[in-house]
C-alpha cells in the first residue's frame, strides 16, 4: 500500500482571478515541480478529484448559497464577490474539484487504502463561511471533508489543524455549534480577515501571533495550547488546512517561519496521528503565494506525511 495519496484535478489550474492575482494557477505548477525535484513521486498514489455534489456541499454551506454559486456561471470575464475574490468561467468547476478532493481523500484514508492524503487543489477554502465566499475561497474544502467523515463515514470526533497565516474564519463559522469538530490554529494579528481574537466556542482554539513571530513561537503554541486540546478531544482523524504563507519569504504577511518550521509541524502532526488517530490525516492546500517557498515547503510537508 502506498502510504500517501495525492489528490488533484486539471480543472484546478483553469480557475483564474486575473493575471496579477496572487492566488494563481502557477501555485500548483510550482508545487508539482518541487515534488518531482524532491523525488517524492514514488511515495505517492495519484488520484483525480471528483466534483463535489450539491448535497455534499450542503453539509457545510447553506443550500441557498451553494445554489447561487451554481447559477453564477459567467461565460466571459469575471464577477467579483468581494474585492479579493473573483468568480470566472472556470471557477465553479475548480471549486467543485477542490471540495471533491477532500471527500475522496477522506474516503481513501478511512477505508484504509492509504495512510494519509494531501489535496493539491485551488481555490483554497478556509475563509469560506456557511453563507459567504471571501478571501479567495468559495467552498470550505476542509469543512466539507470533515463533515463527510462524520455524517457519512461515521466518525464521532475529528480535529482540524489550521497553520495558514490568516485566521480560518470560515471554518470557525461553520463549526461554531458542532463540538464534534475541534479546531486548533494560529494566525497573524492584525491581518486579514481581522477576526479570531474572540473564539466562537470552546472547541475553536486559534492563537493570534504578532508580526515577526518565528517558528519557535509556533512550536510553543503547538506544544502548550494545541496538544492538550487535541489529547482531550481524542480525534479519530486529523484534517489540516495547510497554508504556507507564514513563511518569511511570503509577502502576503509578516511572520518569520522558515522551511524547517514547516517540516517540524508536518512531522509533529504525523506523529500525533500515528499515536492517536490510526495515522489518519487529510491535508489540503490553503495559502502560500511565494512560489519558491510554497514548492519547497509543500515538498517538506509531503515528505513528512509519505515517508515510511
N, C-alpha and C positions, 0 to 999 in steps of 0.2 A: 504493500500500500504506500503510495506517495504520501508524504507527511502533510503537505500544504497544497491547497487549491488556490489557483489564481483565476479570478472570475472577472471578465470584462466583455466588451462588445464593440465592434467598429462604429456603431451609432454614437458612442460616447465621444468620438472625435468630431462628429459633424456639428454638434451644438456650438454656436458662436455668438458672443455678445458684443462683437465689434473688434476691429483689428488691434486696437490698443488696450483691450480689456485684459487685466492680469489673469483672469480665470480662462485660460486659453487651451485649445487642443494640444499645443506644444507641451503642456504639462505631462500628458500621457506619453507623448513621444519621448520626452526626456526620461521618464520613469522606466519605460521598456528598454531604452538604450542602456541605462545604468544596470538593470537586472541582467541583461545579456553580458555586459562587460564584467560583471561580478561572477559570472558563471553559475547563476542560480537556476537556469532552465532545468537542469537535471533533477532538481529538488521539488519542482512544481508540476502539478497536473493542471492543465489549462481548460477552462470551461467558458462557453458563451452564455452570457446572461440572457434569460428570458425577459419579456416585458412583464412588469407587474400589472395585475388586473385592477380594475376599479375596486373590487371587493377587498383585495389585499391592502390597497391604499386607504380605504375607509377605516381600517383598524387604527390608523394614526392620524388621519385627517378627516375633517367634516366632509360628508358627501357633496355638499353644495360647492365647496372649494375645489375638490377634485374634479367634479363635473365641469366647473367653469374653465379649468385649465385644458380639459379635453376639447372644449368648444373653441378655445383660443388658439387657432392654427393659422397664423399669417403666412400667406404664400410668398410674400416678398417683404424684405425689411424686417424690423424687429419692433416689438411692443414693450415699452418699459413698464414693469410692475412696480419698481421703485427706482431711484436714481442709479443704483448699482446693479440691478437685476433685470435683465432683458430677455424676452421670450421671442425666439426666432423660428424660422420654418422647420428646423430640426430639433428644437428644444424638447418637445414632448416625447419624441422617440428616445432621445438620450436620457431624459429623466426617468422614463419607464424602465429602461435598461438598468440605470443606476440603482433604482429601487429593487428591481427584479434580481440583480446580482446578489444583494444581501439575502433575499429569500432563498435563492438556490444555494448560496454558501451555507446558510443555516441548516438547510435540509441535508446537505452533504456531511456537515460536521455532526449533527445529531444522529444521523444514520450510521456514523462510524466509518464512512467511506474515506474521509480524510480526518486528520487530527485537528487542523485549523484551516482558515481560509483568509485571503486578502482580496478585496474588491477594488480593482484598479479602474475607477469609474469617475465620471463627471457628468452632470453637475454634482457638486457636493450637497450635503443635506442638513447639517445640524442647526442652521438658522431657520429652517422652515418650520413654522408653527402650525398648529392644528388648522388655523383659518387663514394663513398668510404666507406668501413667499417673501423672502428677503435675503440679503447678504449672499447673493449668487445662488441661492438654494430654492428649489421648487417643492420637492417631496423630501421628507426627512428619512433618508435611506436607512439609517441605523435604527430609528424608531419603528419603521415598517418591519425590519428584520426581527427586532426584539419582540414585537407583538406577535409575529408569526410563530416564534419559538414558544410563546406562552399559549396563545389562543388556538393554534393548530397542532403543534408538536407536543404539547402537554407539559412543558416545563413549568415549575411553580415559582422560581426566583431566578432572575438574571441580573447582571450588572453591566452598566455602560461606563467605560473609561474614556474620557474626552481630553486629549492632550493638544488640541488646537489652541493657538494663541488667543483666539476670540471666544468669548463665552458662548456655550451652546444653548442659547435661549430657546430655540425651537424644541430641543429635546426636553428641557425643563418644562416648557409649556405643555407638552404632550403627556408627560408622566407625572405631573404635579399631584394627581389624585390616584396614582397607581403605585402603592408601596411594594408591589411585586418586583419593581424595577428600581434598583439603586443606581444613581448616577454620581460618579466622582469625576472631578475635573479641576483644571486650573485655567486661568486666563489672565491676560494683561489688563490692568486697570490704571487709568482710564483708556478705553479703546472701544471701537465699535463691537457690539451693539449697545454699549453703555448700560449694561444690566448685569445682574448676577450678585450684587452685594447683599441683597435681601433674598435668602433662599425661599422658594415657594413651598417647600415641605421638608421635613427632617430627613427624608431619604434622598434629597438632592443636595450634594455637598460639593460646591465649587469654590475654589480658593483663588482670591484675587492676588496677583503678583504685581509689584511696581515695575515700571520701566527699568531695564538694565539687569533684572534678576537673572541669575545664572543657573546652570544645571544643578549646582549644589543645593540651591533653594528648592528646586523642583524635587530633588531626591528626598529632601526633608519632608516636603508635603506628602510624597508617596508613603513614606515610612510612618510618619506621625499622624496623618489625617486619613489618607485613603485606606491604608492597610487595616487599621482597626475596624473601619466601616465595612470593608469587604469581608473580613473574617466574621463579623457579627451578622451580616446579611446571608452568608453561606450560598452564594450564587451557584447555580448548576451550569452556568455558561457565561463567558465574558464577551461583550461586544465592545469594539474600540472605534471611536471617532478619531482617526489618525490624521491629525493636522501637523504639517512640518513647517509652519510659518512662525514658530517661536525661535527658529534658527537665527543666529546673529547676522547672517547674510541676507535675510529676507527683509525687504524694505517696507512691507505691509505693517510691521510692528517694530518693537524695540526691546525684545528680550535678548538674553545673551547665551542661549543654548548653542552647543556645537555638536558635531556629528556623534561624538562619543556619548552624549546625553541621550540621543535617540536610540542608540544601541542599548544603553543601560535600561531605559524604560521599557523597551521592547522585550529585553531578556527578563526583566522583573515581572512583566505581565505574563510571559510564558511560564515562568517558574511558579507563579501563583496558580495559574490554570492547571498546570501539571499536578500540583499538590492538592488542589481543592475542587477542580471543575472537570475532572477527567480529561484535561488538556484542551477543552473546547474553547475556541476563540474564533470569532468572526470580526475582522478588522476591515474598515472601509476608508477610502481616501477622503479627506476633507480639504483643508487648506495646504498651502505651500506654493510659493509663487516665484522664488528664485530657482530657476530651472536646474542649475548645477547642484545646489544644496538639496533640492527636492529629490533628484535622482539618487544622490549618494545616500540620503537618509532613508528613503524607501528601500533601497538595497540592503541597508543595515537592518531595517525592520523585518524584511523578508528573510534575511539570513538568520535572525534570532528565532523566527517562527518555524523555519523549514529544516534547519539542520538537525540531524538525529542527536 
